[in-house]
Amino acid sequence: MNTDITHDNPRDGGNHERIERTASRFKEGTSSVVGGAKEKFDAAADRVESGLHRATDASARGAKRAAEKAGQLRDRGDEALETVRDFVREKPVQSVAIALAAGWLLGRLLGSRRN
């Protein structure tokens, strides 16, 4: 007995057609499922990409603000240093007295922690 389902046997003609229809429906069903999965995957990938773009933009804005703030602080530091230099040039004796007092005070504060 030949069990090959592709063999054209008049008695098995109905079975062969049923198998072909079932296979065709299965192919259509799997194509539909795969197509739906592709759409969902594409939508998820689009959302991830969009989120990454927003995060990148936010990071760039944050870095720009940080750089601007650092520039402002550098400018303020330069101004403060220039003010101190001017004060030392104008009042050298008073500047030395302040430096000695500050050093003595720090020595007292730090010296008492060692004991």
C-alpha positions in Angstrom: 0.0 0.0 0.0 1.3 3.4 -1.0 1.1 6.0 1.8 2.3 9.0 -0.2 -0.3 11.7 0.2 0.7 13.4 -3.1 -0.1 10.3 -5.1 -3.1 10.8 -7.3 -5.5 8.0 -6.2 -9.1 8.5 -7.2 -10.2 7.1 -3.9 -8.1 9.5 -1.9 -8.9 12.6 -4.0 -11.1 14.0 -1.3 -8.4 13.5 1.4 -5.8 15.2 -0.8 -8.0 18.2 -1.4 -8.8 18.5 2.4 -5.1 18.3 3.2 -4.4 21.0 0.6 -7.2 23.3 2.0 -6.0 22.7 5.6 -2.4 23.5 4.6 -3.6 26.6 2.7 -5.6 27.8 5.8 -2.6 27.1 8.0 -0.4 29.1 5.8 -2.8 32.0 5.7 -3.2 31.9 9.5 0.5 31.8 10.1 1.0 34.7 7.7 -1.7 36.7 9.5 -0.1 36.0 12.9 3.4 36.8 11.7 2.1 39.9 10.0 0.4 41.1 13.2 3.6 40.3 15.2 5.7 42.3 12.7 3.3 45.3 13.1 3.5 45.1 16.9 7.3 44.7 16.8 7.6 47.7 14.5 5.3 49.8 16.7 7.4 48.8 19.8 10.6 49.6 18.0 9.2 53.0 17.0 8.3 53.7 20.6 11.8 52.7 21.8 13.4 54.8 19.2 11.3 57.8 20.0 12.1 57.4 23.7 15.8 57.2 23.0 15.6 60.4 20.9 13.8 62.2 23.7 16.4 61.0 26.2 19.3 62.0 23.9 17.7 65.5 23.4 17.2 65.9 27.2 20.8 64.9 27.9 22.1 67.3 25.3 20.0 70.1 26.9 21.3 69.2 30.3 24.9 69.1 29.1 24.5 72.5 27.5 23.0 74.0 30.7 25.9 72.5 32.8 28.5 73.9 30.4 26.8 77.4 30.6 26.7 77.2 34.4 30.3 76.1 34.6 31.2 79.1 32.4 29.3 81.4 34.6 31.0 80.0 37.7 34.4 80.3 36.1 33.7 83.9 35.3 32.6 84.6 38.9 35.7 82.8 40.2 37.9 85.0 37.9 36.1 88.1 39.1 36.6 87.1 42.8 40.3 86.3 42.2 40.7 89.7 40.6 39.0 91.4 43.5 41.3 89.6 46.0 44.4 90.6 44.0 43.2 94.2 43.9 42.6 94.1 47.7 46.1 92.7 48.3 47.7 95.3 46.1 45.9 98.1 47.8 46.3 96.9 51.4 49.2 94.5 51.7 49.7 94.8 55.4 46.0 94.2 56.2 46.0 91.2 53.7 49.0 89.6 55.5 47.3 90.1 58.9 44.1 88.5 57.6 46.1 85.6 56.2 47.9 85.1 59.5 44.7 85.2 61.5 43.0 82.7 59.1 46.0 80.4 59.3 46.1 80.6 63.2 42.3 79.9 63.3 42.6 76.9 61.0 45.5 75.6 63.0 43.5 75.8 66.2 40.5 74.1 64.6 42.5 71.3 63.0 45.0 71.0 65.8 42.3 70.2 68.4 41.0 67.4 66.2 44.4 65.6 66.3 44.3 65.2 70.1 
